[in-house]
Amino acid sequence: MAAAKKPIDRRVARTRAMLQDALISLIPKKGYEAITVEDICDAANVGRSTFYAHYTSKDDLKRSGLEHLRKALVARQKEALAIPGAAKDQSFGFSLTMFEHARDHIDHYRALVGSRGGALALGTIRQILSDLVRDELAETGKKDFPDAIPRELVVQYVVGAYMAVLTWWLDGGAKLPPDRIDTMFRRLATDGITRSYP
């Protein structure tokens, strides 16, 4: 019998939250590359041994900070897939939630652009989205595509397009509201270009 996963102790959760908050507050001030574990510990008012009891590096801390985003996107996708209706209306249920998250953290994004931290964050987000699209295709039974297009190619196509739209939107200052950019992305992704531009 497998052991049940224990809930995280409140003190552990509080310490991890303090470390996350410290890293987030330091990125706009110093830039990701210049931040040291010592800087994070000082900002969080914890010792190095406490930091290393929870994380192996600042990159590990950064990656773990995206776990809440992954959980929110998974939950939203499950909600979307549970709604009865056309598959087109259910597709890519994570999209709006991701656009809203990005808009709410645009200053963080700007501070990370071009840094190793930015590449790490975008790589982690790309992996999260790839897993979501892969799971959605499996959930909706889309195993075979016309002309024998491999499912993984479809996953990479959709995620690549999403990341390009997200980056374009954020680089432009996220002037369009999240629901509008979400509608445009989903229309292009589900209808394709020829149907979107008659």
PyRosetta script that sets phi, psi and omega in degrees:
from pyrosetta import init, pose_from_sequence

init()
pose = pose_from_sequence("MAAAKKPIDRRVARTRAMLQDALISLIPKKGYEAITVEDICDAANVGRSTFYAHYTSKDDLKRSGLEHLRKALVARQKEALAIPGAAKDQSFGFSLTMFEHARDHIDHYRALVGSRGGALALGTIRQILSDLVRDELAETGKKDFPDAIPRELVVQYVVGAYMAVLTWWLDGGAKLPPDRIDTMFRRLATDGITRSYP")
pose.set_psi(1, 130.2)
pose.set_omega(1, -178.8)
pose.set_phi(2, -75.0)
pose.set_psi(2, 143.2)
pose.set_omega(2, 178.3)
pose.set_phi(3, -71.8)
pose.set_psi(3, 139.6)
pose.set_omega(3, 178.2)
pose.set_phi(4, -70.9)
pose.set_psi(4, 144.5)
pose.set_omega(4, 179.1)
pose.set_phi(5, -72.3)
pose.set_psi(5, 125.6)
pose.set_omega(5, -177.8)
pose.set_phi(6, -80.8)
pose.set_psi(6, 142.2)
pose.set_omega(6, 175.7)
pose.set_phi(7, -66.6)
pose.set_psi(7, 150.1)
pose.set_omega(7, -179.5)
pose.set_phi(8, -69.9)
pose.set_psi(8, 131.9)
pose.set_omega(8, 176.2)
pose.set_phi(9, -56.2)
pose.set_psi(9, 142.9)
pose.set_omega(9, -179.0)
pose.set_phi(10, -57.4)
pose.set_psi(10, -38.8)
pose.set_omega(10, 179.8)
pose.set_phi(11, -65.7)
pose.set_psi(11, -40.5)
pose.set_omega(11, 177.8)
pose.set_phi(12, -63.2)
pose.set_psi(12, -46.6)
pose.set_omega(12, 179.1)
pose.set_phi(13, -60.7)
pose.set_psi(13, -41.1)
pose.set_omega(13, -180.0)
pose.set_phi(14, -65.8)
pose.set_psi(14, -42.3)
pose.set_omega(14, 178.7)
pose.set_phi(15, -64.1)
pose.set_psi(15, -45.1)
pose.set_omega(15, 179.1)
pose.set_phi(16, -62.6)
pose.set_psi(16, -40.1)
pose.set_omega(16, 178.6)
pose.set_phi(17, -64.6)
pose.set_psi(17, -40.0)
pose.set_omega(17, 178.3)
pose.set_phi(18, -63.7)
pose.set_psi(18, -40.7)
pose.set_omega(18, 178.9)
pose.set_phi(19, -67.0)
pose.set_psi(19, -41.5)
pose.set_omega(19, 176.8)
pose.set_phi(20, -61.7)
pose.set_psi(20, -47.8)
pose.set_omega(20, 179.9)
pose.set_phi(21, -60.9)
pose.set_psi(21, -39.0)
pose.set_omega(21, 179.3)
pose.set_phi(22, -62.9)
pose.set_psi(22, -46.9)
pose.set_omega(22, 179.5)
pose.set_phi(23, -61.7)
pose.set_psi(23, -46.7)
pose.set_omega(23, -179.5)
pose.set_phi(24, -60.6)
pose.set_psi(24, -40.0)
pose.set_omega(24, -179.2)
pose.set_phi(25, -71.7)
pose.set_psi(25, -27.6)
pose.set_omega(25, -178.4)
pose.set_phi(26, -81.0)
pose.set_psi(26, -28.5)
pose.set_omega(26, -174.8)
pose.set_phi(27, -57.8)
pose.set_psi(27, -49.3)
pose.set_omega(27, 179.6)
pose.set_phi(28, -66.7)
pose.set_psi(28, -28.3)
pose.set_omega(28, -177.3)
pose.set_phi(29, -78.4)
pose.set_psi(29, -44.1)
pose.set_omega(29, -172.2)
pose.set_phi(30, -114.1)
pose.set_psi(30, -19.8)
pose.set_omega(30, -171.3)
pose.set_phi(31, 84.7)
pose.set_psi(31, 143.3)
pose.set_omega(31, -173.3)
pose.set_phi(32, -57.5)
pose.set_psi(32, -45.1)
pose.set_omega(32, -175.8)
pose.set_phi(33, -58.7)
pose.set_psi(33, -37.4)
pose.set_omega(33, -174.4)
pose.set_phi(34, -81.7)
pose.set_psi(34, -13.6)
pose.set_omega(34, -177.3)
pose.set_phi(35, -74.3)
pose.set_psi(35, 134.1)
pose.set_omega(35, 176.1)
pose.set_phi(36, -109.9)
pose.set_psi(36, 165.5)
pose.set_omega(36, 175.2)
pose.set_phi(37, -60.1)
pose.set_psi(37, -37.7)
pose.set_omega(37, 178.1)
pose.set_phi(38, -59.9)
pose.set_psi(38, -42.8)
pose.set_omega(38, 177.4)
pose.set_phi(39, -59.3)
pose.set_psi(39, -44.2)
pose.set_omega(39, -179.4)
pose.set_phi(40, -63.5)
pose.set_psi(40, -45.4)
pose.set_omega(40, 179.7)
pose.set_phi(41, -61.4)
pose.set_psi(41, -43.3)
pose.set_omega(41, 179.2)
pose.set_phi(42, -62.6)
pose.set_psi(42, -45.3)
pose.set_omega(42, -178.8)
pose.set_phi(43, -66.3)
pose.set_psi(43, -33.4)
pose.set_omega(43, 179.5)
pose.set_phi(44, -88.2)
pose.set_psi(44, -8.9)
pose.set_omega(44, -178.3)
pose.set_phi(45, 60.4)
pose.set_psi(45, 46.6)
pose.set_omega(45, 175.8)
pose.set_phi(46, -132.0)
pose.set_psi(46, 162.3)
pose.set_omega(46, 178.5)
pose.set_phi(47, -84.4)
pose.set_psi(47, 163.3)
pose.set_omega(47, 179.6)
pose.set_phi(48, -60.8)
pose.set_psi(48, -37.9)
pose.set_omega(48, -179.3)
pose.set_phi(49, -64.1)
pose.set_psi(49, -34.7)
pose.set_omega(49, 176.4)
pose.set_phi(50, -65.5)
pose.set_psi(50, -44.6)
pose.set_omega(50, 178.1)
pose.set_phi(51, -56.1)
pose.set_psi(51, -51.3)
pose.set_omega(51, -175.6)
pose.set_phi(52, -72.5)
pose.set_psi(52, -13.5)
pose.set_omega(52, 173.0)
pose.set_phi(53, -72.1)
pose.set_psi(53, -21.1)
pose.set_omega(53, -177.0)
pose.set_phi(54, -110.4)
pose.set_psi(54, -33.8)
pose.set_omega(54, -173.8)
pose.set_phi(55, -137.8)
pose.set_psi(55, 153.0)
pose.set_omega(55, 179.6)
pose.set_phi(56, -89.8)
pose.set_psi(56, -21.8)
pose.set_omega(56, -177.0)
pose.set_phi(57, -166.3)
pose.set_psi(57, 173.9)
pose.set_omega(57, 176.3)
pose.set_phi(58, -67.9)
pose.set_psi(58, -30.9)
pose.set_omega(58, 176.2)
pose.set_phi(59, -64.2)
pose.set_psi(59, -40.4)
pose.set_omega(59, 177.0)
pose.set_phi(60, -62.6)
pose.set_psi(60, -41.9)
pose.set_omega(60, 176.4)
pose.set_phi(61, -60.9)
pose.set_psi(61, -45.1)
pose.set_omega(61, -179.5)
pose.set_phi(62, -62.1)
pose.set_psi(62, -47.2)
pose.set_omega(62, 179.3)
pose.set_phi(63, -59.7)
pose.set_psi(63, -43.5)
pose.set_omega(63, -177.5)
pose.set_phi(64, -67.5)
pose.set_psi(64, -25.2)
pose.set_omega(64, 177.8)
pose.set_phi(65, -65.9)
pose.set_psi(65, -20.0)
pose.set_omega(65, 179.2)
pose.set_phi(66, -88.1)
pose.set_psi(66, -1.9)
pose.set_omega(66, -179.8)
pose.set_phi(67, -63.6)
pose.set_psi(67, -38.9)
pose.set_omega(67, 178.3)
pose.set_phi(68, -63.8)
pose.set_psi(68, -35.8)
pose.set_omega(68, 177.2)
pose.set_phi(69, -65.0)
pose.set_psi(69, -46.0)
pose.set_omega(69, 178.5)
pose.set_phi(70, -56.4)
pose.set_psi(70, -45.6)
pose.set_omega(70, -179.7)
pose.set_phi(71, -62.5)
pose.set_psi(71, -41.9)
pose.set_omega(71, 179.2)
pose.set_phi(72, -64.4)
pose.set_psi(72, -41.3)
pose.set_omega(72, -179.6)
pose.set_phi(73, -68.2)
pose.set_psi(73, -40.6)
pose.set_omega(73, 177.3)
pose.set_phi(74, -62.5)
pose.set_psi(74, -45.3)
pose.set_omega(74, 179.9)
pose.set_phi(75, -61.3)
pose.set_psi(75, -44.0)
pose.set_omega(75, -179.1)
pose.set_phi(76, -65.7)
pose.set_psi(76, -39.4)
pose.set_omega(76, 179.1)
pose.set_phi(77, -64.6)
pose.set_psi(77, -41.4)
pose.set_omega(77, 178.5)
pose.set_phi(78, -62.2)
pose.set_psi(78, -41.4)
pose.set_omega(78, 177.5)
pose.set_phi(79, -60.7)
pose.set_psi(79, -46.1)
pose.set_omega(79, -178.3)
pose.set_phi(80, -62.4)
pose.set_psi(80, -43.2)
pose.set_omega(80, -178.4)
pose.set_phi(81, -70.6)
pose.set_psi(81, -21.2)
pose.set_omega(81, -179.7)
pose.set_phi(82, -82.5)
pose.set_psi(82, -14.9)
pose.set_omega(82, -179.0)
pose.set_phi(83, -77.2)
pose.set_psi(83, 126.2)
pose.set_omega(83, 178.3)
pose.set_phi(84, -68.9)
pose.set_psi(84, 145.1)
pose.set_omega(84, 179.4)
pose.set_phi(85, 147.9)
pose.set_psi(85, -169.6)
pose.set_omega(85, -178.3)
pose.set_phi(86, -67.8)
pose.set_psi(86, 141.6)
pose.set_omega(86, 179.4)
pose.set_phi(87, -58.1)
pose.set_psi(87, -33.3)
pose.set_omega(87, 179.7)
pose.set_phi(88, -59.3)
pose.set_psi(88, -39.7)
pose.set_omega(88, -178.9)
pose.set_phi(89, -74.0)
pose.set_psi(89, -20.8)
pose.set_omega(89, -178.9)
pose.set_phi(90, -93.5)
pose.set_psi(90, -19.7)
pose.set_omega(90, -173.3)
pose.set_phi(91, -60.6)
pose.set_psi(91, 140.9)
pose.set_omega(91, 174.3)
pose.set_phi(92, 55.3)
pose.set_psi(92, 50.3)
pose.set_omega(92, -178.8)
pose.set_phi(93, -61.3)
pose.set_psi(93, -18.6)
pose.set_omega(93, 178.7)
pose.set_phi(94, -74.4)
pose.set_psi(94, -20.6)
pose.set_omega(94, -166.9)
pose.set_phi(95, -56.0)
pose.set_psi(95, -54.6)
pose.set_omega(95, -177.4)
pose.set_phi(96, -62.7)
pose.set_psi(96, -42.7)
pose.set_omega(96, 179.8)
pose.set_phi(97, -60.0)
pose.set_psi(97, -40.3)
pose.set_omega(97, 178.9)
pose.set_phi(98, -67.4)
pose.set_psi(98, -42.6)
pose.set_omega(98, 177.5)
pose.set_phi(99, -62.2)
pose.set_psi(99, -41.8)
pose.set_omega(99, 178.7)
pose.set_phi(100, -63.6)
pose.set_psi(100, -43.0)
pose.set_omega(100, 178.7)
pose.set_phi(101, -61.0)
pose.set_psi(101, -45.5)
pose.set_omega(101, -179.3)
pose.set_phi(102, -61.7)
pose.set_psi(102, -43.5)
pose.set_omega(102, 178.5)
pose.set_phi(103, -62.5)
pose.set_psi(103, -41.9)
pose.set_omega(103, -178.7)
pose.set_phi(104, -68.1)
pose.set_psi(104, -19.0)
pose.set_omega(104, -178.3)
pose.set_phi(105, -120.0)
pose.set_psi(105, 30.4)
pose.set_omega(105, -175.1)
pose.set_phi(106, -62.9)
pose.set_psi(106, -35.1)
pose.set_omega(106, 178.2)
pose.set_phi(107, -65.4)
pose.set_psi(107, -38.3)
pose.set_omega(107, 176.9)
pose.set_phi(108, -63.7)
pose.set_psi(108, -44.5)
pose.set_omega(108, 178.2)
pose.set_phi(109, -58.7)
pose.set_psi(109, -47.8)
pose.set_omega(109, -178.5)
pose.set_phi(110, -60.4)
pose.set_psi(110, -37.8)
pose.set_omega(110, -179.7)
pose.set_phi(111, -70.3)
pose.set_psi(111, -27.1)
pose.set_omega(111, -177.4)
pose.set_phi(112, -89.8)
pose.set_psi(112, -21.3)
pose.set_omega(112, -175.1)
pose.set_phi(113, -53.0)
pose.set_psi(113, 130.4)
pose.set_omega(113, 176.8)
pose.set_phi(114, 81.4)
pose.set_psi(114, -2.2)
pose.set_omega(114, -179.5)
pose.set_phi(115, -102.9)
pose.set_psi(115, 167.3)
pose.set_omega(115, 175.2)
pose.set_phi(116, -60.7)
pose.set_psi(116, -35.5)
pose.set_omega(116, 178.3)
pose.set_phi(117, -63.4)
pose.set_psi(117, -38.2)
pose.set_omega(117, 177.7)
pose.set_phi(118, -66.3)
pose.set_psi(118, -43.8)
pose.set_omega(118, 178.1)
pose.set_phi(119, -62.6)
pose.set_psi(119, -40.0)
pose.set_omega(119, 178.4)
pose.set_phi(120, -63.4)
pose.set_psi(120, -47.2)
pose.set_omega(120, -179.4)
pose.set_phi(121, -63.9)
pose.set_psi(121, -47.6)
pose.set_omega(121, -179.0)
pose.set_phi(122, -66.1)
pose.set_psi(122, -36.1)
pose.set_omega(122, 176.2)
pose.set_phi(123, -64.3)
pose.set_psi(123, -40.6)
pose.set_omega(123, 178.3)
pose.set_phi(124, -67.2)
pose.set_psi(124, -42.7)
pose.set_omega(124, 177.9)
pose.set_phi(125, -63.0)
pose.set_psi(125, -42.2)
pose.set_omega(125, 178.0)
pose.set_phi(126, -58.4)
pose.set_psi(126, -42.9)
pose.set_omega(126, 179.8)
pose.set_phi(127, -65.9)
pose.set_psi(127, -42.0)
pose.set_omega(127, 177.9)
pose.set_phi(128, -59.4)
pose.set_psi(128, -47.9)
pose.set_omega(128, -178.5)
pose.set_phi(129, -65.9)
pose.set_psi(129, -38.4)
pose.set_omega(129, 177.6)
pose.set_phi(130, -60.8)
pose.set_psi(130, -43.9)
pose.set_omega(130, 178.0)
pose.set_phi(131, -62.0)
pose.set_psi(131, -41.1)
pose.set_omega(131, -179.8)
pose.set_phi(132, -65.1)
pose.set_psi(132, -45.8)
pose.set_omega(132, 180.0)
pose.set_phi(133, -65.6)
pose.set_psi(133, -43.0)
pose.set_omega(133, 178.1)
pose.set_phi(134, -58.8)
pose.set_psi(134, -46.5)
pose.set_omega(134, 179.4)
pose.set_phi(135, -64.5)
pose.set_psi(135, -39.3)
pose.set_omega(135, 180.0)
pose.set_phi(136, -63.9)
pose.set_psi(136, -43.8)
pose.set_omega(136, 179.2)
pose.set_phi(137, -62.3)
pose.set_psi(137, -39.7)
pose.set_omega(137, 177.7)
pose.set_phi(138, -67.7)
pose.set_psi(138, -41.3)
pose.set_omega(138, -178.8)
pose.set_phi(139, -64.7)
pose.set_psi(139, -39.6)
pose.set_omega(139, -177.0)
pose.set_phi(140, -87.8)
pose.set_psi(140, 1.8)
pose.set_omega(140, 175.9)
pose.set_phi(141, 78.2)
pose.set_psi(141, 14.7)
pose.set_omega(141, 180.0)
pose.set_phi(142, -83.2)
pose.set_psi(142, 84.3)
pose.set_omega(142, -178.4)
pose.set_phi(143, -96.4)
pose.set_psi(143, -36.2)
pose.set_omega(143, -178.2)
pose.set_phi(144, -116.7)
pose.set_psi(144, 140.6)
pose.set_omega(144, 179.7)
pose.set_phi(145, -118.0)
pose.set_psi(145, 157.4)
pose.set_omega(145, 179.0)
pose.set_phi(146, -55.0)
pose.set_psi(146, 148.8)
pose.set_omega(146, 178.1)
pose.set_phi(147, 56.4)
pose.set_psi(147, 29.3)
pose.set_omega(147, 174.5)
pose.set_phi(148, 55.0)
pose.set_psi(148, 44.9)
pose.set_omega(148, 175.9)
pose.set_phi(149, -76.1)
pose.set_psi(149, 122.6)
pose.set_omega(149, 179.9)
pose.set_phi(150, -61.6)
pose.set_psi(150, 140.6)
pose.set_omega(150, -178.7)
pose.set_phi(151, -57.0)
pose.set_psi(151, -40.2)
pose.set_omega(151, -178.3)
pose.set_phi(152, -64.3)
pose.set_psi(152, -32.3)
pose.set_omega(152, 174.7)
pose.set_phi(153, -64.0)
pose.set_psi(153, -41.0)
pose.set_omega(153, 177.7)
pose.set_phi(154, -62.3)
pose.set_psi(154, -43.8)
pose.set_omega(154, 178.7)
pose.set_phi(155, -58.0)
pose.set_psi(155, -50.8)
pose.set_omega(155, -177.6)
pose.set_phi(156, -65.6)
pose.set_psi(156, -36.1)
pose.set_omega(156, 178.0)
pose.set_phi(157, -63.1)
pose.set_psi(157, -50.2)
pose.set_omega(157, -177.7)
pose.set_phi(158, -65.0)
pose.set_psi(158, -46.7)
pose.set_omega(158, -178.3)
pose.set_phi(159, -67.4)
pose.set_psi(159, -40.3)
pose.set_omega(159, 177.3)
pose.set_phi(160, -61.3)
pose.set_psi(160, -43.4)
pose.set_omega(160, 177.7)
pose.set_phi(161, -64.2)
pose.set_psi(161, -43.0)
pose.set_omega(161, -179.8)
pose.set_phi(162, -61.5)
pose.set_psi(162, -47.0)
pose.set_omega(162, -178.9)
pose.set_phi(163, -63.1)
pose.set_psi(163, -37.0)
pose.set_omega(163, 177.9)
pose.set_phi(164, -65.6)
pose.set_psi(164, -43.6)
pose.set_omega(164, 178.7)
pose.set_phi(165, -65.2)
pose.set_psi(165, -45.2)
pose.set_omega(165, 179.6)
pose.set_phi(166, -58.9)
pose.set_psi(166, -47.2)
pose.set_omega(166, -179.8)
pose.set_phi(167, -64.3)
pose.set_psi(167, -45.5)
pose.set_omega(167, 177.9)
pose.set_phi(168, -57.7)
pose.set_psi(168, -45.0)
pose.set_omega(168, -177.7)
pose.set_phi(169, -65.1)
pose.set_psi(169, -47.4)
pose.set_omega(169, -179.8)
pose.set_phi(170, -66.9)
pose.set_psi(170, -41.1)
pose.set_omega(170, 178.8)
pose.set_phi(171, -62.7)
pose.set_psi(171, -27.9)
pose.set_omega(171, 177.7)
pose.set_phi(172, -86.7)
pose.set_psi(172, 6.4)
pose.set_omega(172, 178.0)
pose.set_phi(173, 88.2)
pose.set_psi(173, 11.6)
pose.set_omega(173, 178.4)
pose.set_phi(174, 51.4)
pose.set_psi(174, 48.0)
pose.set_omega(174, -177.0)
pose.set_phi(175, -71.2)
pose.set_psi(175, -36.0)
pose.set_omega(175, 176.1)
pose.set_phi(176, -74.8)
pose.set_psi(176, 143.1)
pose.set_omega(176, 177.5)
pose.set_phi(177, -65.6)
pose.set_psi(177, 150.9)
pose.set_omega(177, -178.7)
pose.set_phi(178, -53.5)
pose.set_psi(178, -39.6)
pose.set_omega(178, -178.3)
pose.set_phi(179, -67.5)
pose.set_psi(179, -30.5)
pose.set_omega(179, 178.9)
pose.set_phi(180, -72.6)
pose.set_psi(180, -46.4)
pose.set_omega(180, 179.9)
pose.set_phi(181, -67.0)
pose.set_psi(181, -33.5)
pose.set_omega(181, 175.8)
pose.set_phi(182, -62.9)
pose.set_psi(182, -45.9)
pose.set_omega(182, 179.3)
pose.set_phi(183, -60.8)
pose.set_psi(183, -43.1)
pose.set_omega(183, 179.7)
pose.set_phi(184, -65.2)
pose.set_psi(184, -45.0)
pose.set_omega(184, 178.8)
pose.set_phi(185, -60.9)
pose.set_psi(185, -49.4)
pose.set_omega(185, -176.8)
pose.set_phi(186, -63.7)
pose.set_psi(186, -36.0)
pose.set_omega(186, 178.0)
pose.set_phi(187, -64.3)
pose.set_psi(187, -46.9)
pose.set_omega(187, 178.3)
pose.set_phi(188, -64.6)
pose.set_psi(188, -41.1)
pose.set_omega(188, -176.4)
pose.set_phi(189, -72.0)
pose.set_psi(189, -33.3)
pose.set_omega(189, -177.6)
pose.set_phi(190, -95.3)
pose.set_psi(190, -37.6)
pose.set_omega(190, -178.9)
pose.set_phi(191, -92.0)
pose.set_psi(191, -26.3)
pose.set_omega(191, -176.3)
pose.set_phi(192, 86.6)
pose.set_psi(192, 170.8)
pose.set_omega(192, -176.0)
pose.set_phi(193, -70.6)
pose.set_psi(193, -40.8)
pose.set_omega(193, -176.2)
pose.set_phi(194, -64.7)
pose.set_psi(194, -34.3)
pose.set_omega(194, 177.3)
pose.set_phi(195, -79.6)
pose.set_psi(195, -29.3)
pose.set_omega(195, -178.7)
pose.set_phi(196, -76.9)
pose.set_psi(196, -25.6)
pose.set_omega(196, 180.0)
pose.set_phi(197, -127.4)
pose.set_psi(197, 82.9)
pose.set_omega(197, -177.3)
pose.set_phi(198, -67.3)
pose.dump_pdb("model.pdb")
